[in-house]
């Protein structure tokens, strides 16, 4: 009696594992389909290699995420849950939740350019945040449809399991996904080492994305110079800085009849109320004889942030994008033309 039960347990477990492979493959395709929406949200790279990398990372990232979830959750459940209907039901529920959260993440990325986190979740569900928190339930409206699709595939694949087990092409597809995952990290490691921004700017395209870097290894073995790398990084801004469309419109102004000499003096940490006849008499006297722009507010509390607002009229969060794209200031360009 014990031998029969042991054999039956092994056969049922083997069936559940085999079914789990096909269910994971189906959800890899489903996740890639949903994740393709990021292509319409992100700042699209301007080079062919950058565009190719996006599609490689799309396939590699979501295939890895789904398969990792299968190995860590679904695979152990196939040994723990004996009844195959209960096992498939739990798997369908977990897959529905995962795909729904991915769909919600794409909508969050549209609105905030951020992925789901505890902070973003608080913005969605906190009643104090007004209309956004009242409408967050709408993000989950596709959940019943996703559940229905998962249930239909679960039932169909279980009924056709013997036929599916005879298919040999799934192994080749699995090898292909593994290659795209490895290529994603190797290409990013190269781009990070050589500051190839059409790829490094895609670091945060997808949720749970942590591309591999090999900078320390390359510095240790003399492939890149640490000092030169740091200097270039400081001059060009963060590697993941996004492209910026500046200026959105041409700067229109009435050209003066006579050219004017403009002398711009910036003093770090100098407050407006400190310029008076008692503390800085010469500068205060000069200010009284000059045009004063009293409605200007600094865009940050450090030099780079303040100068970004002064020359570009933009928030300091755009500093790295301006540096990486080598975008000249329209104001300075106009001064040079006068």
C-alpha positions as CSV (number, residue, x, y, z in Angstrom):
1,X,0.0,0.0,0.0
2,X,2.8,2.4,0.9
3,X,4.6,1.7,-2.4
4,X,1.5,2.4,-4.4
5,X,1.0,5.8,-2.6
6,X,4.6,6.7,-3.1
7,X,4.5,6.0,-6.8
8,X,1.2,7.9,-7.2
9,X,2.7,10.8,-5.3
10,X,5.7,10.9,-7.6
11,X,3.5,10.7,-10.7
12,X,1.2,13.5,-9.6
13,X,4.1,15.7,-8.5
14,X,5.8,15.1,-11.9
15,X,2.6,16.1,-13.6
16,X,2.3,19.3,-11.6
17,X,5.9,20.2,-12.3
18,X,5.5,19.5,-16.0
19,X,2.3,21.6,-16.0
20,X,4.1,24.3,-14.1
21,X,6.7,24.7,-16.9
22,X,4.0,25.4,-19.4
23,X,2.1,27.7,-17.1
24,X,5.3,29.6,-16.4
25,X,6.0,29.9,-20.1
26,X,2.5,31.2,-20.7
27,X,3.0,33.8,-18.0
28,X,6.4,34.8,-19.4
29,X,4.7,35.7,-22.7
30,X,1.9,37.4,-20.8
31,X,4.4,39.5,-18.8
32,X,6.4,40.4,-21.9
33,X,3.1,41.5,-23.5
34,X,2.2,43.8,-20.6
35,X,5.8,44.9,-20.2
36,X,5.9,46.0,-23.8
37,X,3.8,49.0,-22.7
38,X,7.0,50.5,-21.2
39,X,8.2,51.0,-24.8
40,X,5.5,53.7,-25.2
41,X,6.4,55.4,-21.9
42,X,10.2,55.5,-21.6
43,X,12.5,58.0,-23.2
44,X,13.4,56.2,-26.4
45,X,17.1,55.9,-27.0
46,X,18.4,57.6,-30.2
47,X,20.8,54.9,-31.3
48,X,20.0,51.6,-33.0
49,X,22.1,49.7,-30.4
50,X,20.1,51.3,-27.6
51,X,16.8,50.3,-29.3
52,X,18.0,46.7,-29.8
53,X,19.0,46.6,-26.1
54,X,15.5,47.6,-25.0
55,X,14.0,44.5,-26.7
56,X,16.7,42.2,-25.5
57,X,16.2,43.4,-21.9
58,X,12.5,43.2,-22.3
59,X,12.7,39.5,-23.1
60,X,15.5,38.7,-20.7
61,X,14.1,40.6,-17.7
62,X,10.5,39.4,-17.6
63,X,11.4,35.8,-18.5
64,X,13.8,35.8,-15.6
65,X,11.3,37.4,-13.1
66,X,8.6,34.9,-14.0
67,X,10.8,31.9,-14.0
68,X,12.4,33.0,-10.7
69,X,8.9,33.2,-9.2
70,X,8.1,29.7,-10.5
71,X,11.3,28.3,-8.9
72,X,10.8,30.1,-5.5
73,X,7.0,29.7,-5.1
74,X,5.3,27.4,-7.7
75,X,7.8,24.6,-7.8
76,X,7.8,24.1,-3.9
77,X,4.0,24.2,-4.0
78,X,4.0,21.2,-6.4
79,X,5.5,19.1,-3.6
80,X,3.4,20.6,-0.7
81,X,-0.1,20.7,-2.2
82,X,-1.3,17.2,-3.1
83,X,-4.6,18.0,-4.8
84,X,-3.8,19.2,-8.4
85,X,-7.0,21.4,-8.5
86,X,-6.0,23.2,-5.3
87,X,-2.4,23.5,-6.6
88,X,-3.6,25.0,-9.9
89,X,-6.0,27.3,-8.2
90,X,-3.3,28.8,-6.0
91,X,-1.0,29.2,-8.9
92,X,-3.7,30.9,-11.0
93,X,-4.4,33.3,-8.1
94,X,-0.7,34.1,-7.6
95,X,-0.2,34.6,-11.3
96,X,-3.3,36.9,-11.5
97,X,-2.0,39.1,-8.7
98,X,1.5,39.3,-10.2
99,X,0.2,40.3,-13.7
100,X,-2.2,42.8,-12.2
101,X,0.6,44.4,-10.2
102,X,2.7,44.6,-13.3
103,X,-0.2,46.3,-15.2
104,X,-0.7,48.7,-12.3
105,X,3.1,49.4,-12.3
106,X,2.9,50.5,-16.0
107,X,0.1,53.0,-15.1
108,X,2.1,54.3,-12.1
109,X,5.1,54.7,-14.3
110,X,3.0,56.8,-16.7
111,X,2.0,59.1,-13.9
112,X,5.1,59.4,-11.7
113,X,7.9,57.9,-13.8
114,X,8.5,55.6,-10.8
115,X,7.8,51.9,-10.2
116,X,5.7,50.5,-7.4
117,X,7.2,50.9,-3.9
118,X,5.9,51.5,-0.4
119,X,6.1,55.3,-1.0
120,X,4.2,55.1,-4.3
121,X,1.6,52.7,-2.8
122,X,1.0,55.2,0.0
123,X,0.3,57.9,-2.6
124,X,-2.2,55.6,-4.3
125,X,-4.2,54.5,-1.3
126,X,-3.9,57.4,1.2
127,X,-7.3,59.2,1.4
128,X,-5.5,62.5,2.1
129,X,-4.1,62.5,-1.4
130,X,-7.4,63.5,-3.0
131,X,-8.6,62.4,-6.4
132,X,-5.6,60.1,-7.1
133,X,-6.3,58.0,-4.0
134,X,-10.1,57.9,-4.9
135,X,-9.4,56.6,-8.4
136,X,-6.6,54.0,-7.6
137,X,-9.2,51.2,-7.6
138,X,-9.7,51.7,-11.3
139,X,-6.1,50.4,-11.8
140,X,-7.4,46.9,-10.8
141,X,-10.4,46.7,-13.1
142,X,-8.6,44.4,-15.6
143,X,-8.0,41.8,-12.8
144,X,-11.2,39.7,-13.5
145,X,-10.2,39.4,-17.1
146,X,-6.7,38.4,-16.2
147,X,-8.1,35.8,-13.8
148,X,-10.4,34.4,-16.5
149,X,-7.5,34.0,-19.0
150,X,-5.3,32.3,-16.4
151,X,-8.1,29.9,-15.5
152,X,-8.8,29.0,-19.1
153,X,-5.1,28.3,-19.9
154,X,-4.7,26.4,-16.6
155,X,-7.6,24.1,-17.5
156,X,-6.6,23.7,-21.2
157,X,-2.9,23.0,-20.5
158,X,-3.8,20.4,-17.8
159,X,-6.1,18.6,-20.2
160,X,-3.5,18.7,-23.0
161,X,-0.6,18.0,-20.7
162,X,0.4,14.7,-22.3
163,X,0.4,16.3,-25.8
164,X,2.4,19.2,-24.5
165,X,4.9,17.0,-22.9
166,X,5.8,15.6,-26.3
167,X,6.7,19.1,-27.6
168,X,10.5,19.5,-27.7
169,X,10.7,23.2,-28.7
170,X,10.1,24.6,-25.3
171,X,13.6,23.7,-24.2
172,X,15.0,25.8,-27.1
173,X,12.8,28.7,-26.2
174,X,14.1,28.4,-22.6
175,X,17.7,28.6,-23.8
176,X,16.9,31.6,-25.9
177,X,15.4,33.4,-22.9
178,X,18.5,32.5,-20.8
179,X,20.7,34.0,-23.5
180,X,18.7,37.2,-23.6
181,X,19.0,37.5,-19.8
182,X,22.7,37.0,-19.8
183,X,23.1,39.4,-22.8
184,X,21.1,42.1,-20.9
185,X,23.6,42.1,-18.0
186,X,26.7,41.8,-20.1
187,X,25.7,44.6,-22.4
188,X,24.8,46.9,-19.5
189,X,28.1,46.1,-17.7
190,X,29.9,47.2,-20.9
191,X,27.8,50.3,-21.3
192,X,28.3,51.3,-17.6
193,X,32.1,50.9,-17.9
194,X,32.3,53.0,-21.1
195,X,29.5,55.5,-20.3
196,X,27.3,54.5,-23.2
197,X,24.3,56.5,-22.2
198,X,21.7,55.1,-24.8
199,X,21.9,51.9,-22.7
200,X,22.6,53.2,-19.2
201,X,19.6,55.5,-19.4
202,X,17.5,52.4,-19.5
203,X,18.5,51.2,-16.0
204,X,15.1,51.8,-14.5
205,X,12.9,50.9,-17.4
206,X,11.4,47.9,-15.7
207,X,10.3,47.0,-12.1
208,X,12.8,45.0,-10.1
209,X,15.5,45.8,-12.6
210,X,19.1,45.7,-11.2
211,X,21.5,45.4,-14.1
212,X,25.0,44.0,-13.5
213,X,28.0,46.4,-13.4
214,X,31.7,45.4,-13.6
215,X,33.3,48.8,-13.0
216,X,35.2,47.7,-9.9
217,X,36.5,44.6,-11.6
218,X,37.6,46.6,-14.7
219,X,39.3,49.2,-12.5
220,X,41.1,46.6,-10.5
221,X,42.6,45.0,-13.7
222,X,43.5,48.3,-15.3
223,X,40.9,48.3,-18.1
224,X,39.5,51.7,-17.1
225,X,41.1,54.6,-15.2
226,X,39.2,55.3,-12.0
227,X,40.2,59.0,-11.9
228,X,39.3,59.7,-15.5
229,X,36.1,57.8,-15.1
230,X,35.1,59.9,-12.1
231,X,36.0,63.2,-13.8
232,X,34.0,62.3,-16.8
233,X,31.0,61.2,-14.7
234,X,31.1,64.5,-12.8
235,X,31.2,66.5,-16.0
236,X,28.5,64.5,-17.8
237,X,26.0,63.7,-15.0
238,X,24.5,60.4,-13.8
239,X,24.6,57.4,-16.1
240,X,20.9,56.9,-15.8
241,X,20.0,60.5,-16.6
242,X,17.2,60.7,-19.2
243,X,17.1,62.6,-22.4
244,X,15.5,66.1,-22.2
245,X,13.6,68.0,-24.8
246,X,14.9,71.5,-24.2
247,X,13.9,74.1,-25.2
248,X,10.3,73.0,-26.0
249,X,9.8,76.3,-27.9
250,X,12.1,78.9,-29.3
251,X,13.0,81.9,-27.1
252,X,11.3,85.0,-28.4
253,X,12.3,88.4,-27.4
254,X,12.7,91.9,-28.8
255,X,16.3,92.6,-29.8
256,X,17.7,95.8,-28.4
257,X,18.9,98.5,-30.8
258,X,22.2,98.7,-29.0
259,X,24.2,95.8,-27.8
260,X,24.5,95.5,-24.0
261,X,27.5,94.2,-22.0
262,X,26.3,91.8,-19.4
263,X,28.5,91.0,-16.4
264,X,27.2,88.0,-14.4
265,X,28.7,87.5,-10.9
266,X,27.6,84.5,-8.8
267,X,28.4,84.2,-5.2
268,X,27.9,80.9,-3.4
269,X,25.8,81.0,-0.3
270,X,25.0,84.8,-0.5
271,X,21.5,85.6,0.6
272,X,19.6,88.6,-0.8
273,X,19.1,90.2,2.7
274,X,22.8,90.2,3.3
275,X,23.4,92.8,0.6
276,X,23.0,96.0,2.5
277,X,25.0,99.2,3.3
278,X,26.2,97.8,6.6
279,X,27.6,94.4,5.6
280,X,28.4,94.9,1.8
281,X,28.3,98.6,1.1
282,X,29.9,98.6,-2.3
283,X,27.7,95.8,-3.7
284,X,24.6,97.4,-2.2
285,X,25.5,100.7,-3.8
286,X,26.1,99.0,-7.2
287,X,22.7,97.3,-6.8
288,X,20.9,100.6,-6.2
289,X,22.2,101.9,-9.5
290,X,21.3,98.7,-11.4
291,X,18.3,96.7,-12.4
292,X,17.2,94.3,-9.7
293,X,15.3,91.1,-10.4
294,X,13.6,90.5,-7.0
295,X,11.3,87.7,-8.1
296,X,14.0,85.1,-8.9
297,X,14.1,82.1,-6.6
298,X,17.0,79.6,-6.5
299,X,16.3,76.2,-7.8
300,X,18.5,74.5,-5.2
301,X,20.7,74.8,-2.2
302,X,24.0,74.0,-3.9
303,X,25.9,75.6,-6.8
304,X,25.0,73.2,-9.6
305,X,21.3,73.2,-8.6
306,X,21.2,77.0,-8.4
307,X,23.0,77.6,-11.7
308,X,20.6,75.2,-13.5
309,X,17.7,77.4,-12.5
310,X,19.6,80.6,-13.3
311,X,20.7,79.6,-16.8
312,X,18.0,77.2,-17.9
313,X,15.0,78.2,-15.8
314,X,14.5,74.5,-15.0
315,X,14.2,72.5,-11.8
316,X,17.5,71.2,-10.5
317,X,16.3,67.6,-11.1
318,X,17.2,68.2,-14.8
319,X,20.8,68.9,-14.0
320,X,22.2,65.5,-14.9
321,X,20.1,65.3,-18.0
322,X,21.4,68.6,-19.2
323,X,25.0,67.5,-18.5
324,X,24.7,64.1,-20.2
325,X,23.0,65.5,-23.3
326,X,25.4,68.5,-23.4
327,X,22.4,70.8,-23.8
328,X,23.5,74.5,-24.1
329,X,21.5,77.2,-22.3
330,X,19.3,79.2,-24.6
331,X,19.9,82.3,-22.5
332,X,23.7,82.0,-22.9
333,X,23.3,81.3,-26.6
334,X,21.2,84.5,-27.0
335,X,23.8,86.5,-25.0
336,X,26.5,85.2,-27.3
337,X,24.5,86.4,-30.4
338,X,24.1,89.9,-29.1
